[in-house]
Amino acid sequence: MSDWQNFDNRAVIGRALRLRREIDDFQAKWPTPELRDESIPTFNWDQLERQLVDLSATTQQAAMARHLVSATRKLAPFKPPEMVLREILCMTWVLLDENFKPEAEGSAEMI
């Protein structure tokens, strides 16, 4: 195995370990209740993205919605549902914030 492949493998393992720590920290702070309360209505990722685009304060923030939802969706299967909910709420806050100004013109594409 080449040095480059070893570096790639270490980077992937490092990201997985960081994600595991984030999940462990979240679950320590917000343990899953043993009894299930009434669930919220279900919706899909396309519906979430569509609503976030519609609610976004600016066209630039609307363009960011697709990338933010995609990033959240990719990691959602590995996280507790409440952690995903928290990320969706934070994402919504950023997209609705009229004062949010990305540093660079191309920031939406980099997310």
C-alpha positions in Angstrom: 0.0 0.0 0.0 1.4 3.4 -0.9 2.0 6.3 1.5 -0.9 8.2 -0.2 -3.3 5.3 0.4 -2.2 5.1 4.0 -2.8 8.9 4.4 -6.3 8.6 2.8 -7.2 5.7 5.1 -6.0 7.6 8.2 -8.0 10.6 7.1 -11.2 8.6 6.6 -10.7 6.8 10.0 -10.1 10.2 11.6 -13.3 11.6 10.2 -15.2 8.5 11.4 -13.8 8.8 14.9 -14.7 12.5 15.1 -18.2 11.7 14.0 -18.4 9.0 16.6 -17.2 11.4 19.3 -19.8 14.0 18.2 -22.5 11.4 18.5 -21.3 10.1 21.9 -21.2 13.7 23.2 -24.7 14.4 21.9 -26.1 11.2 23.4 -24.4 11.9 26.8 -26.1 15.4 26.9 -29.4 14.3 25.4 -30.1 10.6 26.2 -32.8 8.9 24.2 -35.9 8.6 26.4 -37.1 5.0 27.0 -40.7 5.8 26.4 -41.6 7.1 22.9 -43.7 10.3 22.9 -46.0 11.2 20.1 -44.0 11.5 16.9 -44.0 14.5 14.6 -45.4 14.0 11.1 -42.9 12.5 8.7 -41.5 14.3 5.6 -38.8 13.5 3.2 -35.5 15.3 2.3 -36.8 16.8 -0.9 -39.7 18.4 1.0 -37.3 19.7 3.6 -35.1 21.2 0.9 -38.1 22.7 -0.9 -39.3 24.4 2.2 -35.9 25.7 3.2 -35.4 27.2 -0.2 -38.8 28.9 0.0 -38.1 30.3 3.5 -34.5 31.5 2.8 -33.9 35.2 3.4 -31.9 35.7 0.2 -31.3 33.9 -3.1 -27.8 33.1 -2.0 -29.0 31.4 1.1 -31.6 29.5 -1.0 -28.8 28.2 -3.1 -27.0 27.0 0.0 -30.1 25.0 1.1 -29.4 22.1 -1.3 -25.9 21.7 -0.1 -26.8 22.0 3.6 -29.6 19.4 3.3 -27.3 17.1 1.3 -24.6 17.2 3.9 -27.1 16.6 6.7 -28.8 13.8 4.8 -25.5 11.9 4.1 -24.6 11.7 7.8 -28.2 11.3 9.2 -28.3 7.5 9.2 -25.3 7.4 11.6 -26.8 9.9 14.1 -29.6 9.8 16.6 -32.8 11.4 15.3 -32.7 14.2 17.8 -29.2 15.1 16.7 -30.4 15.4 13.1 -33.4 17.5 14.2 -30.9 19.8 16.0 -28.9 20.2 12.8 -32.0 20.9 10.7 -33.0 23.6 13.2 -29.5 25.2 13.0 -29.6 25.0 9.3 -33.0 26.7 9.2 -31.7 29.5 11.5 -28.8 30.2 9.1 -31.1 30.2 6.0 -33.6 32.6 7.7 -31.0 35.0 9.1 -31.3 38.1 6.9 -28.0 39.4 8.4 -26.0 36.2 7.4 -23.4 37.1 4.8 -21.0 34.4 3.6 -17.4 35.6 3.4 -16.8 34.7 -0.2 -19.1 34.9 -3.3 -18.6 31.1 -3.9 -19.3 30.0 -0.3 -22.6 28.3 -1.2 -20.8 25.9 -3.6 -18.1 25.0 -1.1 -20.5 23.6 1.5 
